[in-house]
Amino acid sequence: SQQGEEDPQALSIQEGENATMNCSYKTSINNLQWYRQNSGRGLVHLILIRSNEREKHSGRLRVTLDTSKKSSSLLITASRAADTASYFCATDDKFYFGSGTKLNVKP
Amino acid sequence: DAGVTQSPTHLIKTRGQQVTLRCSPKSGHDTVSWYQQALGQGPQFIFQYYEEEERQRGNFPDRFSGHQFPNYSSELNVNALLLGDSALYLCASSQGLAHEQYFGPGTRLTVT
């Protein structure tokens, strides 16, 4: 079964708005990672959050982790058209990815 | 500093044939993982190599095998190709077994 599952499956917003996507997982983890994938290309590592961290920032990205609920969220602030991509979470337990959230940022 | 490289970029094979895909990890990385990504789906973990040994394996049949060389580069071999093996094959490297992964651009395999 999948370890990381993202929701929503698709998200469409206007440029400048914030985008929030969520990830749930099933087992204990040491860390959780978020990736971005532009259409049909390799994945780009965005941020890694360790199990003893609750929140992490990187530029316009903010990631939270709730190990009691086995969930994480990725917030992209002040979105840009260039943020249009699929976003995936993955845990360090066999690196299972979900189907991703497809984000479309309209200019 | 070269990132993860994969070859070839695209490949077309016929059912029943065998294919070998290649991956060179990012400089300083010693662990390589392989993933299969079907269209519209997330990457599916195939296996991970560290110290030239397969360390973890996902739910893939024995037709999928791999190898890691002393210079940390890796190969993915798929035997007896099926139409369903058509996908983007991604290689990722990391420093150690549980660290953040860096992905290559992938090899697009089409089986006809």
Backbone of each chain as ProteinMPNN parsed JSONL, in Angstrom:
{"seq_chain_A": "SQQGEEDPQALSIQEGENATMNCSYKTSINNLQWYRQNSGRGLVHLILIRSNEREKHSGRLRVTLDTSKKSSSLLITASRAADTASYFCATDDKFYFGSGTKLNVKP", "coords_chain_A": {"N_chain_A": [[0.839, -1.187, 0.0], [0.327, 2.349, -0.479], [2.606, 4.643, 0.957], [2.855, 7.395, 1.123], [0.319, 9.71, 0.671], [-1.188, 12.177, -1.183], [-3.305, 15.064, -0.897], [-5.274, 17.862, -2.022], [-6.096, 16.018, -5.086], [-5.952, 17.616, -7.272], [-5.416, 21.095, -7.809], [-6.353, 24.366, -8.406], [-5.392, 27.644, -8.747], [-5.172, 31.272, -8.535], [-2.486, 33.322, -9.627], [-0.388, 34.603, -7.079], [-1.995, 33.859, -4.996], [-2.152, 31.66, -2.115], [-1.099, 28.237, -1.874], [-2.09, 25.172, -0.588], [-1.224, 21.906, 0.203], [-1.731, 18.533, 1.202], [-0.451, 15.662, 2.958], [-0.602, 12.268, 3.788], [0.571, 9.549, 5.758], [1.575, 6.148, 6.628], [3.216, 4.621, 8.397], [5.763, 4.665, 11.036], [8.211, 7.231, 10.792], [11.469, 8.507, 9.864], [12.043, 10.751, 8.465], [10.378, 13.06, 6.246], [9.778, 13.901, 2.9], [9.339, 16.453, 0.437], [8.601, 16.843, -2.996], [8.844, 18.308, -6.27], [7.504, 18.037, -9.529], [7.823, 18.849, -12.79], [5.978, 18.6, -15.8], [6.376, 15.36, -16.957], [9.067, 15.203, -16.35], [12.158, 14.854, -14.371], [12.095, 14.544, -10.754], [12.224, 17.225, -8.422], [13.893, 17.911, -5.505], [12.413, 19.458, -2.748], [12.152, 20.004, 0.046], [13.117, 18.657, 3.196], [11.837, 17.267, 6.099], [12.423, 16.415, 9.401], [11.522, 13.842, 11.746], [11.484, 14.875, 14.297], [10.967, 17.492, 14.007], [8.641, 20.186, 13.703], [7.93, 22.17, 12.013], [9.082, 23.699, 9.02], [10.874, 26.009, 7.016], [11.468, 27.242, 3.724], [12.359, 29.602, 1.692], [9.58, 30.528, -0.175], [8.233, 28.364, 0.706], [6.542, 26.407, 3.12], [6.586, 23.885, 5.408], [4.809, 21.614, 7.381], [4.71, 19.163, 9.983], [2.999, 16.585, 11.489], [3.39, 14.174, 13.558], [1.783, 12.677, 15.213], [-0.631, 12.555, 13.946], [0.213, 11.504, 11.651], [0.693, 13.074, 9.343], [1.417, 15.633, 6.922], [1.883, 18.968, 5.696], [2.212, 21.096, 2.872], [2.821, 24.367, 2.177], [2.646, 26.818, -0.224], [3.474, 30.036, -0.612], [2.283, 33.14, -2.016], [1.924, 32.345, -4.809], [3.263, 31.515, -8.073], [3.074, 31.461, -11.683], [5.046, 29.749, -12.538], [5.131, 27.865, -10.571], [3.441, 25.898, -11.251], [2.941, 22.531, -11.375], [3.389, 19.041, -10.467], [3.127, 17.876, -7.147], [4.739, 15.948, -4.734], [4.813, 13.856, -1.831], [7.08, 11.955, 0.166], [8.164, 9.296, 2.231], [10.889, 8.16, 4.309], [10.685, 5.507, 4.575], [11.115, 3.118, 2.57], [10.635, 4.899, 0.575], [8.05, 5.534, -0.571], [5.851, 7.01, -2.819], [2.963, 9.056, -3.228], [0.166, 9.675, -5.427], [0.324, 12.301, -5.969], [-0.222, 15.907, -5.936], [-1.701, 17.897, -8.313], [-0.847, 20.989, -9.196], [-2.115, 23.943, -10.495], [-1.31, 27.076, -11.457], [-2.785, 29.959, -12.29], [-2.042, 32.604, -14.494]], "CA_chain_A": [[0.0, 0.0, 0.0], [1.102, 3.554, -0.599], [2.995, 5.242, 2.222], [2.521, 8.808, 1.085], [-0.852, 10.013, -0.153], [-1.403, 13.605, -1.171], [-4.601, 15.598, -1.303], [-6.179, 17.297, -3.035], [-5.444, 15.478, -6.269], [-5.714, 18.734, -8.178], [-5.647, 22.39, -7.186], [-6.198, 25.437, -9.386], [-5.464, 28.922, -8.05], [-4.664, 32.425, -9.264], [-1.161, 33.802, -9.237], [-0.431, 35.469, -5.903], [-2.676, 33.161, -3.9], [-1.399, 30.589, -1.448], [-1.53, 26.865, -2.189], [-1.811, 24.219, 0.487], [-1.492, 20.513, -0.114], [-1.554, 17.687, 2.366], [0.113, 14.33, 2.748], [-0.756, 11.357, 4.918], [1.404, 8.356, 5.641], [1.02, 5.078, 7.444], [4.078, 4.024, 9.42], [6.702, 5.588, 11.669], [9.199, 7.733, 9.84], [12.579, 9.33, 10.332], [11.875, 12.033, 7.798], [9.424, 13.129, 5.148], [10.326, 14.805, 1.889], [8.445, 16.959, -0.592], [9.233, 16.98, -4.306], [8.065, 18.907, -7.349], [7.788, 17.454, -10.832], [7.243, 19.464, -13.971], [5.4, 17.568, -16.652], [7.19, 14.346, -17.611], [10.511, 15.343, -16.088], [12.597, 14.328, -13.09], [11.6, 15.209, -9.551], [13.14, 18.169, -7.781], [13.736, 17.882, -4.051], [12.064, 20.78, -2.225], [12.407, 20.19, 1.47], [13.073, 17.465, 4.038], [11.532, 17.584, 7.485], [12.715, 15.256, 10.232], [10.395, 13.479, 12.608], [11.502, 15.671, 15.529], [10.67, 18.877, 13.637], [7.207, 20.422, 13.501], [7.735, 23.129, 10.927], [10.325, 24.078, 8.355], [10.654, 27.002, 5.966], [12.491, 27.41, 2.695], [11.834, 30.598, 0.746], [8.115, 30.649, -0.124], [7.682, 27.074, 1.124], [6.454, 26.122, 4.554], [6.163, 22.499, 5.602], [4.539, 21.208, 8.754], [4.666, 17.718, 10.194], [2.31, 16.154, 12.706], [3.644, 12.724, 13.613], [0.677, 12.001, 15.909], [-1.681, 12.342, 12.941], [0.875, 10.96, 10.463], [0.362, 13.938, 8.213], [2.269, 16.776, 6.642], [1.315, 19.888, 4.723], [3.124, 21.98, 2.151], [2.2, 25.647, 1.836], [3.409, 27.684, -1.127], [2.897, 31.374, -0.499], [2.431, 34.05, -3.161], [2.24, 31.425, -5.908], [3.608, 32.044, -9.394], [2.748, 30.524, -12.761], [6.138, 28.773, -12.606], [4.926, 26.818, -9.553], [2.581, 24.872, -11.838], [3.669, 21.263, -11.375], [2.852, 18.051, -9.529], [3.877, 17.867, -5.899], [4.681, 14.633, -4.099], [5.522, 13.633, -0.578], [7.625, 10.602, 0.289], [8.822, 9.055, 3.517], [12.149, 7.422, 4.196], [10.375, 4.082, 4.632], [11.019, 2.61, 1.195], [10.412, 5.997, -0.351], [6.816, 5.405, -1.317], [5.23, 8.251, -3.232], [1.55, 9.0, -3.583], [-0.118, 10.076, -6.818], [0.677, 13.698, -6.101], [-1.194, 16.989, -6.124], [-1.406, 18.672, -9.528], [-1.122, 22.398, -8.939], [-2.153, 24.81, -11.669], [-1.363, 28.475, -11.053], [-3.201, 30.731, -13.47], [-1.462, 33.963, -14.475]], "C_chain_A": [[0.878, 1.242, 0.0], [1.398, 4.138, 0.778], [2.643, 6.718, 2.253], [1.326, 9.026, 0.186], [-1.131, 11.497, -0.041], [-2.863, 13.943, -1.453], [-4.551, 17.115, -1.213], [-5.408, 16.706, -4.204], [-5.114, 16.588, -7.248], [-6.123, 20.023, -7.488], [-5.375, 23.471, -8.225], [-6.394, 26.761, -8.68], [-4.95, 30.035, -8.959], [-3.266, 32.773, -8.745], [-1.295, 34.753, -8.045], [-1.121, 34.829, -4.715], [-1.739, 32.131, -3.272], [-1.97, 29.238, -1.842], [-1.128, 25.96, -1.042], [-2.147, 22.818, 0.024], [-1.056, 19.645, 1.065], [-1.062, 16.303, 1.988], [-0.153, 13.501, 3.993], [0.105, 10.131, 4.68], [0.998, 7.355, 6.71], [1.906, 4.593, 8.582], [4.962, 5.081, 10.074], [7.765, 6.007, 10.663], [10.353, 8.401, 10.571], [12.515, 10.711, 9.697], [10.839, 11.917, 6.697], [9.939, 14.185, 4.183], [9.226, 15.237, 0.931], [9.245, 17.199, -1.862], [8.276, 17.68, -5.251], [8.474, 18.225, -8.652], [7.066, 18.248, -11.897], [6.949, 18.353, -14.964], [6.427, 16.659, -17.31], [8.677, 14.434, -17.352], [10.875, 14.781, -14.735], [12.051, 15.139, -11.929], [12.672, 16.119, -8.962], [12.856, 18.15, -6.285], [13.477, 19.304, -3.538], [12.525, 20.948, -0.785], [12.301, 18.841, 2.182], [12.791, 17.911, 5.461], [11.713, 16.314, 8.306], [11.583, 15.026, 11.229], [10.357, 14.283, 13.903], [11.277, 17.168, 15.248], [9.179, 19.018, 13.407], [6.945, 21.33, 12.307], [9.099, 23.469, 10.337], [10.005, 25.028, 7.22], [11.8, 26.956, 4.975], [11.925, 28.359, 1.656], [10.334, 30.753, 0.912], [7.433, 29.353, 0.339], [7.658, 26.957, 2.637], [5.883, 24.716, 4.685], [5.914, 22.277, 7.087], [4.456, 19.692, 8.815], [3.997, 17.44, 11.525], [2.444, 14.64, 12.781], [2.528, 11.983, 14.332], [-0.463, 11.702, 14.951], [-1.112, 11.703, 11.678], [0.485, 11.779, 9.231], [1.334, 15.095, 8.115], [1.54, 17.69, 5.678], [2.423, 20.738, 4.124], [2.342, 23.225, 1.769], [3.157, 26.402, 0.922], [2.751, 29.052, -1.07], [3.163, 32.183, -1.775], [2.795, 33.268, -4.422], [2.488, 32.164, -7.226], [3.23, 31.014, -10.443], [3.803, 29.422, -12.859], [6.026, 27.679, -11.542], [4.019, 25.705, -10.075], [3.378, 23.592, -12.028], [2.882, 20.27, -10.538], [3.756, 18.012, -8.31], [3.642, 16.528, -5.2], [5.342, 14.675, -2.732], [6.023, 12.193, -0.572], [8.287, 10.47, 1.647], [10.085, 8.243, 3.299], [11.928, 5.922, 4.31], [10.105, 3.598, 3.219], [10.576, 3.677, 0.208], [9.164, 5.815, -1.207], [6.219, 6.78, -1.574], [3.741, 8.025, -3.463], [1.385, 9.416, -5.032], [0.097, 11.562, -7.038], [-0.504, 14.644, -6.149], [-0.769, 17.77, -7.357], [-1.822, 20.105, -9.25], [-1.066, 23.175, -10.244], [-2.291, 26.24, -11.169], [-1.626, 29.315, -12.291], [-2.636, 32.145, -13.391], [-2.528, 35.038, -14.488]], "O_chain_A": [[2.032, 1.196, 0.426], [0.539, 4.128, 1.66], [2.19, 7.236, 3.273], [1.323, 8.568, -0.957], [-1.292, 12.023, 1.06], [-3.563, 13.211, -2.153], [-3.818, 17.627, -0.366], [-4.193, 16.878, -4.298], [-4.119, 16.516, -7.968], [-7.055, 20.044, -6.685], [-4.312, 23.497, -8.846], [-7.441, 26.991, -8.075], [-4.37, 29.776, -10.014], [-2.932, 32.541, -7.584], [-2.193, 35.594, -8.005], [-0.873, 35.199, -3.567], [-0.692, 31.788, -3.822], [-3.164, 29.106, -2.11], [0.015, 25.975, -0.585], [-3.239, 22.573, -0.49], [-0.14, 19.986, 1.813], [-1.233, 15.841, 0.86], [0.043, 13.968, 5.115], [0.337, 9.729, 3.54], [0.189, 7.657, 7.587], [1.398, 4.192, 9.629], [4.912, 6.255, 9.706], [8.162, 5.228, 9.795], [10.234, 8.804, 11.728], [12.886, 11.711, 10.313], [10.474, 10.82, 6.274], [10.464, 15.222, 4.59], [8.298, 14.479, 0.651], [10.379, 17.678, -1.834], [7.059, 17.653, -5.062], [9.64, 17.881, -8.85], [5.837, 18.311, -11.908], [7.594, 17.304, -14.96], [7.245, 17.107, -18.113], [9.468, 13.807, -18.057], [10.009, 14.282, -14.018], [11.603, 16.273, -12.099], [13.864, 15.814, -9.004], [11.72, 18.348, -5.854], [14.223, 20.232, -3.85], [13.203, 21.917, -0.446], [11.491, 17.994, 1.808], [13.433, 18.83, 5.968], [11.205, 15.255, 7.937], [10.791, 15.927, 11.508], [9.309, 14.366, 14.544], [11.386, 17.999, 16.15], [8.523, 18.074, 12.965], [5.889, 21.271, 11.677], [10.113, 23.521, 11.033], [8.99, 24.877, 6.539], [12.944, 26.673, 5.33], [11.104, 27.962, 0.829], [9.856, 31.07, 2.001], [6.206, 29.263, 0.359], [8.596, 27.341, 3.334], [4.825, 24.408, 4.135], [6.702, 22.694, 7.936], [4.167, 19.029, 7.819], [4.382, 17.99, 12.557], [1.689, 13.912, 12.136], [2.333, 10.79, 14.1], [-1.18, 10.716, 15.119], [-1.853, 11.394, 10.745], [0.016, 11.246, 8.226], [1.981, 15.479, 9.089], [0.675, 17.241, 4.925], [3.422, 21.053, 4.771], [1.309, 23.133, 1.105], [4.326, 26.599, 1.252], [1.587, 29.199, -1.445], [4.127, 31.941, -2.501], [3.843, 33.499, -5.026], [1.994, 33.269, -7.453], [3.082, 29.832, -10.135], [3.486, 28.29, -13.222], [6.742, 26.68, -11.601], [3.848, 24.682, -9.412], [4.372, 23.571, -12.754], [1.842, 20.605, -9.971], [4.979, 18.103, -8.416], [2.514, 16.047, -5.092], [6.294, 15.42, -2.501], [5.452, 11.324, -1.23], [8.894, 11.415, 2.151], [10.307, 7.703, 2.216], [12.87, 5.144, 4.161], [8.974, 3.669, 2.739], [10.175, 3.347, -0.908], [9.223, 5.931, -2.431], [6.098, 7.602, -0.666], [3.319, 6.934, -3.846], [2.362, 9.498, -5.776], [0.057, 12.033, -8.174], [-1.642, 14.232, -6.375], [0.363, 18.245, -7.449], [-3.006, 20.398, -9.09], [-0.099, 23.079, -11.001], [-3.285, 26.579, -10.526], [-0.81, 29.376, -13.211], [-2.736, 32.805, -12.357], [-2.206, 36.226, -14.475]]}, "seq_chain_B": "DAGVTQSPTHLIKTRGQQVTLRCSPKSGHDTVSWYQQALGQGPQFIFQYYEEEERQRGNFPDRFSGHQFPNYSSELNVNALLLGDSALYLCASSQGLAHEQYFGPGTRLTVT", "coords_chain_B": {"N_chain_B": [[29.399, 20.928, -10.514], [28.198, 17.884, -11.193], [24.906, 16.734, -11.575], [22.532, 14.082, -11.064], [22.742, 11.766, -13.62], [21.21, 10.167, -16.433], [20.966, 7.506, -18.799], [19.713, 5.786, -21.705], [17.97, 8.754, -22.969], [15.522, 8.386, -24.197], [13.851, 5.402, -25.23], [12.906, 2.753, -27.323], [11.412, -0.34, -27.31], [10.652, -3.784, -28.118], [8.046, -6.034, -27.186], [9.01, -8.669, -25.048], [11.689, -8.317, -25.373], [14.869, -7.321, -23.876], [16.101, -4.805, -21.652], [18.496, -2.316, -20.724], [19.09, 0.189, -18.453], [20.86, 3.134, -17.48], [22.583, 4.847, -14.814], [24.175, 7.568, -13.315], [25.268, 8.654, -10.242], [24.837, 11.692, -8.284], [27.69, 13.684, -7.566], [29.573, 12.595, -4.823], [27.575, 11.098, -3.713], [26.449, 7.885, -2.607], [24.448, 6.068, -2.805], [21.904, 4.574, -4.675], [18.683, 4.725, -6.033], [15.932, 3.271, -7.779], [13.063, 4.053, -9.729], [9.81, 3.527, -11.086], [7.64, 5.284, -13.156], [4.472, 5.528, -14.167], [2.312, 7.062, -16.588], [0.708, 9.885, -15.309], [0.785, 8.97, -12.738], [2.29, 8.527, -9.448], [5.807, 8.108, -8.669], [6.941, 4.733, -8.486], [8.57, 2.75, -6.228], [11.326, 0.775, -7.061], [13.868, -0.543, -6.431], [16.725, -0.238, -4.195], [20.172, 0.537, -4.095], [23.142, 0.093, -2.303], [26.479, 0.194, -1.381], [27.041, -1.639, -3.36], [25.118, -3.548, -3.106], [21.756, -4.792, -3.197], [19.495, -3.181, -1.217], [16.912, -2.551, -0.415], [13.67, -3.392, -1.614], [10.961, -2.838, -3.782], [7.599, -3.666, -4.832], [8.109, -5.353, -7.234], [8.481, -7.628, -9.969], [10.836, -10.386, -10.452], [11.841, -9.955, -12.923], [12.838, -7.501, -13.033], [15.923, -6.273, -12.394], [19.039, -5.283, -10.901], [22.138, -3.475, -10.641], [25.006, -2.289, -8.914], [27.917, -0.451, -9.333], [31.474, -0.263, -8.439], [32.09, 2.461, -8.623], [29.807, 3.655, -7.849], [27.854, 4.096, -9.748], [24.928, 2.859, -11.492], [22.907, 0.212, -12.851], [19.792, -0.624, -14.341], [18.05, -3.433, -15.163], [15.66, -4.885, -17.267], [13.935, -7.715, -18.021], [12.278, -9.725, -20.558], [10.267, -7.91, -21.614], [7.137, -6.263, -21.101], [4.088, -4.79, -22.372], [3.083, -3.164, -20.398], [5.31, -2.27, -19.097], [6.043, 0.073, -20.115], [7.016, 3.279, -19.383], [8.213, 6.093, -17.433], [11.423, 5.911, -16.247], [13.035, 6.508, -13.35], [15.976, 7.536, -11.75], [17.474, 7.945, -8.613], [19.722, 9.535, -6.398], [21.494, 9.454, -3.28], [23.079, 10.406, -0.179], [23.991, 7.913, 1.648], [21.485, 5.795, 3.206], [19.005, 6.883, 3.984], [18.716, 9.541, 3.382], [17.969, 12.769, 1.84], [16.875, 12.608, -1.513], [18.165, 12.972, -4.801], [17.017, 13.436, -7.996], [17.396, 12.083, -11.289], [16.832, 13.034, -14.785], [15.374, 11.056, -15.952], [14.51, 8.114, -17.899], [12.659, 7.544, -20.715], [10.814, 4.848, -21.462], [9.415, 3.002, -24.02], [7.397, 0.349, -24.825], [6.573, -1.689, -27.444]], "CA_chain_B": [[29.006, 19.695, -9.812], [27.202, 17.214, -12.015], [23.805, 16.104, -10.864], [22.277, 12.702, -11.452], [22.553, 11.624, -15.068], [20.652, 8.891, -16.859], [20.997, 7.264, -20.239], [19.464, 6.875, -22.648], [16.842, 9.636, -22.645], [14.351, 7.68, -24.697], [14.147, 4.054, -25.713], [11.74, 1.996, -27.788], [11.714, -1.763, -27.365], [9.55, -4.671, -28.487], [7.663, -7.024, -26.178], [9.866, -9.846, -24.957], [13.107, -7.942, -25.375], [15.493, -6.952, -22.617], [16.593, -3.434, -21.714], [19.386, -1.88, -19.638], [19.123, 1.633, -18.243], [22.055, 3.473, -16.711], [22.459, 6.003, -13.933], [25.36, 8.013, -12.574], [24.765, 9.469, -9.132], [25.423, 13.001, -8.0], [29.012, 13.588, -6.954], [29.545, 12.488, -3.365], [26.497, 10.195, -3.302], [26.843, 6.483, -2.689], [23.237, 5.238, -2.799], [21.082, 4.794, -5.867], [17.366, 4.092, -6.033], [15.245, 3.279, -9.074], [11.619, 4.175, -9.664], [9.028, 3.475, -12.323], [6.513, 6.207, -13.086], [3.524, 5.462, -15.265], [1.71, 8.365, -16.906], [-0.319, 10.35, -14.387], [0.941, 8.332, -11.426], [3.505, 8.842, -8.723], [6.883, 7.124, -8.844], [6.849, 3.492, -7.725], [9.912, 2.326, -5.832], [11.711, -0.544, -7.564], [14.862, -1.032, -5.471], [17.767, 0.686, -3.781], [21.498, -0.068, -3.996], [24.136, 0.74, -1.445], [27.65, -0.676, -1.244], [26.945, -2.65, -4.431], [24.126, -4.577, -2.777], [20.361, -4.372, -3.149], [19.186, -3.024, 0.208], [15.462, -2.573, -0.255], [13.014, -3.681, -2.876], [9.518, -2.64, -3.818], [6.772, -4.761, -5.338], [8.369, -5.582, -8.653], [8.881, -9.02, -10.2], [12.268, -10.661, -10.645], [12.282, -9.481, -14.262], [13.546, -6.243, -12.774], [17.13, -6.518, -11.608], [19.929, -4.135, -10.967], [23.541, -3.652, -10.266], [25.732, -1.065, -8.609], [29.343, -0.619, -9.587], [32.316, 0.354, -7.4], [32.071, 3.93, -8.707], [28.448, 4.0, -7.376], [26.86, 4.123, -10.827], [24.01, 1.731, -11.378], [22.116, -0.211, -14.007], [18.507, -1.295, -14.138], [17.775, -4.359, -16.247], [14.315, -5.446, -17.301], [13.849, -8.818, -18.977], [10.951, -10.142, -21.044], [9.467, -6.687, -21.533], [5.695, -6.272, -21.335], [3.577, -3.466, -22.754], [2.89, -2.421, -19.147], [6.573, -1.738, -18.594], [6.211, 1.411, -20.696], [6.962, 4.246, -18.282], [9.404, 6.898, -17.184], [12.238, 5.275, -15.216], [13.783, 7.542, -12.655], [17.046, 7.145, -10.842], [17.715, 8.951, -7.588], [20.886, 9.219, -5.573], [21.542, 10.093, -1.971], [24.253, 10.084, 0.626], [23.454, 7.032, 2.673], [20.246, 5.096, 2.894], [17.753, 7.55, 4.343], [18.844, 10.976, 3.201], [17.201, 13.327, 0.734], [17.243, 12.05, -2.8], [18.251, 13.848, -5.966], [16.55, 12.651, -9.129], [17.812, 12.343, -12.655], [15.746, 13.444, -15.676], [14.579, 9.891, -16.33], [14.556, 7.469, -19.216], [11.301, 7.203, -21.18], [10.811, 3.549, -22.147], [8.18, 2.621, -24.707], [7.396, -1.047, -25.26], [5.529, -1.855, -28.474]], "C_chain_B": [[27.873, 19.03, -10.581], [26.131, 16.617, -11.123], [23.69, 14.666, -11.296], [22.052, 12.656, -12.963], [22.043, 10.235, -15.383], [20.783, 8.757, -18.37], [20.352, 5.916, -20.545], [18.285, 7.738, -22.193], [15.537, 8.964, -23.025], [14.777, 6.336, -25.269], [12.847, 3.406, -26.161], [12.165, 0.543, -27.943], [10.455, -2.532, -27.739], [9.286, -5.635, -27.328], [8.605, -8.212, -26.208], [11.355, -9.519, -24.939], [13.578, -7.593, -23.963], [16.039, -5.529, -22.754], [17.5, -3.164, -20.503], [19.407, -0.361, -19.602], [20.266, 1.949, -17.293], [21.88, 4.766, -15.929], [23.807, 6.3, -13.29], [24.904, 8.939, -11.471], [25.441, 10.83, -9.059], [26.755, 12.781, -7.294], [28.895, 13.557, -5.431], [28.458, 11.559, -2.838], [26.901, 8.748, -3.522], [25.649, 5.528, -2.792], [22.387, 5.6, -4.002], [19.772, 4.033, -5.721], [16.753, 4.234, -7.411], [13.742, 3.299, -8.858], [11.035, 4.024, -11.054], [7.852, 4.427, -12.163], [5.662, 6.088, -14.337], [2.878, 6.836, -15.424], [0.612, 8.719, -15.902], [-0.233, 9.764, -12.991], [2.195, 8.841, -10.734], [4.571, 7.796, -8.98], [6.662, 5.911, -7.937], [8.267, 2.979, -7.478], [10.203, 0.926, -6.333], [12.709, -1.184, -6.602], [15.912, 0.035, -5.213], [19.081, -0.074, -3.622], [22.424, 0.778, -3.149], [25.262, -0.251, -1.234], [27.513, -1.903, -2.148], [25.962, -3.777, -4.103], [22.715, -3.98, -2.817], [19.939, -4.358, -1.683], [17.69, -3.085, 0.488], [14.858, -2.814, -1.633], [11.529, -3.412, -2.741], [8.837, -3.852, -4.415], [6.937, -4.981, -6.828], [8.879, -7.003, -8.848], [10.379, -9.139, -10.45], [12.782, -10.263, -12.027], [13.066, -8.173, -14.144], [14.744, -6.567, -11.878], [18.066, -5.336, -11.777], [21.338, -4.492, -10.568], [24.099, -2.294, -9.875], [27.22, -1.352, -8.73], [30.17, 0.067, -8.502], [32.349, 1.878, -7.452], [30.682, 4.494, -8.379], [27.42, 4.12, -8.5], [26.041, 2.837, -10.79], [23.347, 1.436, -12.709], [20.82, -0.838, -13.538], [18.281, -2.165, -15.365], [16.341, -4.862, -16.139], [14.279, -6.496, -18.397], [12.413, -9.041, -19.417], [9.957, -8.995, -20.957], [8.002, -6.918, -21.879], [5.26, -4.865, -21.728], [3.448, -2.569, -21.514], [4.168, -1.882, -18.536], [6.867, -0.362, -19.182], [6.008, 2.443, -19.599], [8.198, 5.126, -18.329], [10.162, 6.224, -16.044], [13.178, 6.317, -14.638], [14.824, 6.921, -11.75], [17.226, 8.286, -9.848], [18.937, 8.553, -6.78], [20.816, 9.981, -4.264], [22.842, 9.701, -1.287], [23.758, 9.197, 1.758], [22.038, 6.607, 2.347], [18.983, 5.916, 3.125], [17.819, 9.056, 4.196], [18.064, 11.446, 1.985], [17.771, 12.846, -0.588], [17.268, 13.128, -3.873], [17.975, 12.991, -7.195], [17.214, 13.062, -10.428], [16.606, 12.698, -13.51], [14.889, 12.282, -16.159], [14.884, 9.36, -17.718], [13.13, 7.08, -19.569], [11.392, 5.926, -21.993], [9.441, 3.298, -22.746], [8.331, 1.198, -25.198], [6.241, -1.236, -26.236], [5.276, -3.322, -28.775]], "O_chain_B": [[26.748, 19.529, -10.622], [26.416, 16.067, -10.059], [24.637, 14.091, -11.833], [21.26, 13.427, -13.506], [22.381, 9.258, -14.714], [20.721, 9.736, -19.114], [20.434, 4.997, -19.731], [17.68, 7.475, -21.153], [14.57, 8.976, -22.264], [15.907, 6.161, -25.728], [11.825, 3.491, -25.481], [13.148, 0.236, -28.617], [9.344, -2.005, -27.684], [10.2, -6.0, -26.588], [8.956, -8.705, -27.28], [12.177, -10.344, -24.541], [12.804, -7.574, -23.006], [16.398, -5.103, -23.852], [17.295, -3.706, -19.417], [19.707, 0.291, -20.602], [20.604, 1.152, -16.418], [21.131, 5.657, -16.327], [24.487, 5.404, -12.79], [24.215, 9.923, -11.741], [26.471, 11.074, -9.688], [26.927, 11.829, -6.533], [28.209, 14.384, -4.83], [28.424, 11.263, -1.644], [27.596, 8.418, -4.483], [25.831, 4.313, -2.859], [22.177, 6.774, -4.308], [19.75, 2.863, -5.34], [17.022, 5.2, -8.126], [13.215, 2.663, -7.945], [11.67, 4.344, -12.059], [7.148, 4.386, -11.155], [6.071, 6.493, -15.425], [2.898, 7.659, -14.509], [-0.308, 7.932, -15.68], [-1.09, 10.035, -12.15], [3.043, 9.494, -11.342], [4.265, 6.706, -9.462], [6.253, 6.043, -6.784], [9.051, 2.802, -8.411], [9.44, -0.005, -6.075], [12.436, -2.236, -6.025], [15.984, 1.054, -5.9], [19.108, -1.182, -3.087], [22.478, 2.002, -3.269], [25.014, -1.419, -0.938], [27.822, -3.03, -1.761], [25.975, -4.829, -4.743], [22.518, -2.806, -2.506], [20.01, -5.375, -0.993], [17.263, -3.614, 1.514], [15.448, -2.489, -2.663], [10.917, -3.72, -1.718], [9.422, -4.932, -4.495], [5.989, -4.808, -7.593], [9.614, -7.528, -8.012], [11.086, -8.148, -10.632], [13.988, -10.235, -12.274], [13.839, -7.8, -15.026], [14.593, -7.065, -10.763], [17.904, -4.507, -12.672], [21.666, -5.625, -10.217], [23.711, -1.27, -10.437], [27.705, -2.387, -8.272], [29.649, 0.878, -7.737], [32.609, 2.523, -6.436], [30.42, 5.675, -8.608], [26.226, 4.236, -8.224], [26.415, 1.861, -10.141], [23.243, 2.302, -13.577], [20.754, -1.487, -12.494], [18.32, -1.67, -16.491], [15.872, -5.217, -15.058], [14.559, -6.204, -19.559], [11.464, -8.615, -18.759], [8.924, -9.108, -20.296], [7.667, -7.654, -22.807], [5.954, -3.884, -21.461], [3.681, -1.362, -21.585], [4.124, -1.124, -17.567], [7.833, 0.291, -18.788], [4.957, 2.481, -18.959], [9.099, 4.932, -19.146], [9.59, 5.991, -14.979], [13.995, 6.916, -15.338], [14.582, 5.918, -11.08], [17.137, 9.458, -10.215], [19.158, 7.372, -6.511], [20.161, 11.018, -4.161], [23.581, 8.821, -1.728], [23.17, 9.688, 2.722], [21.468, 7.012, 1.333], [17.966, 5.641, 2.489], [17.045, 9.773, 4.831], [17.562, 10.64, 1.201], [18.982, 12.699, -0.754], [16.481, 14.074, -3.842], [18.611, 11.959, -7.407], [17.548, 14.228, -10.637], [15.475, 12.67, -13.025], [13.807, 12.489, -16.708], [15.431, 10.051, -18.577], [12.469, 6.369, -18.812], [11.973, 5.912, -23.078], [8.427, 3.375, -22.053], [9.285, 0.876, -25.907], [5.084, -0.98, -25.905], [4.434, -3.644, -29.612]]}, "name": "protein", "num_of_chains": 2, "seq": "SQQGEEDPQALSIQEGENATMNCSYKTSINNLQWYRQNSGRGLVHLILIRSNEREKHSGRLRVTLDTSKKSSSLLITASRAADTASYFCATDDKFYFGSGTKLNVKPDAGVTQSPTHLIKTRGQQVTLRCSPKSGHDTVSWYQQALGQGPQFIFQYYEEEERQRGNFPDRFSGHQFPNYSSELNVNALLLGDSALYLCASSQGLAHEQYFGPGTRLTVT"}
